[in-house]
Amino acid sequence: MTVKFVEKKFISTKGKPPELIWVVLQWGSTAFLWSQWLIQDLANIFVFLPRNLAWPWMMGALGVMILLHAVIFYTAGGKIQKIVTSKTNTTDIRSATLVDFIYGGILMVFKEWSHMPMSTTWVFLGLLAGRELAISINLKNPTLPGVAKLMGVDLAKAGTGLAVSVVLALGLPKLFPDAGNTVVNTKEAPEKLTAAKIGAEGHEAQRILSKGTSPHAATRALK
C-alpha cells in the first residue's frame, strides 16, 4: 500500500523542493533511527567488555565509536551510503524519511518486545530489498531482473562479512585460549558469584553451585 500510492506520488513529483514539514520529519526520523541503531550495536559491542565497566574502558570504547562515526561522516556515509543510493528514489527526502521511521520502528520492536537475536545489517538489507521488490512489482520500474541483481550484490557483501565474523568467532578462541581467563575476586558479594564472573574457574564454580552449595560456601571453596 505504501509503495503503490505513497512512493508512486513521490516518484512522480521527484525534483520539486520539499515542504518544510518533510525537513522537520527527516531530522526527527534520523534522530530516532540513530538512537535505536546505536542502542542495538553498542549492546553488541559492550557485551565483550567487563561487566563492571570502569571509566577507562567506557571512555575508550566510546572514543573508538566516535572516531569510527567521524570517519563515516567524513566519507559521506561511505560504502553503506552507496548501497542506499543505489535503490529507487532513496535520495528523495520523503522516501528517506519513511525508510528511516520504518527501520527505526523495527529496531525498537526487537529492542523492547522481542527476545529474538537480530542483526541490524540484515534487517536493513531486507527492508531495502523488500521495498525494491514492491516498487518493481507495483510500478514496473526497475525491472525484476535489475532488482535481483542489486539484491545479489548486497547479499554477497553481507555474506562475506558474515563469513569473516564466523571465522573470527571460531578461530580466535583457538589462537588465544587463555584470553578470557581472569583472576577470581573472592571479595565480591557472594550473590554475584557466577561462572561468567570468575573466568578460569568458571567450570569449577558451576560444578560446586550445581550441587546446591550456597554462594557463601562456594566462595570459600574457591579460595
Order of alpha helices (4+ residues) and beta strands (2+ residues): alpha-alpha-alpha-alpha-alpha-alpha-alpha-alpha-alpha
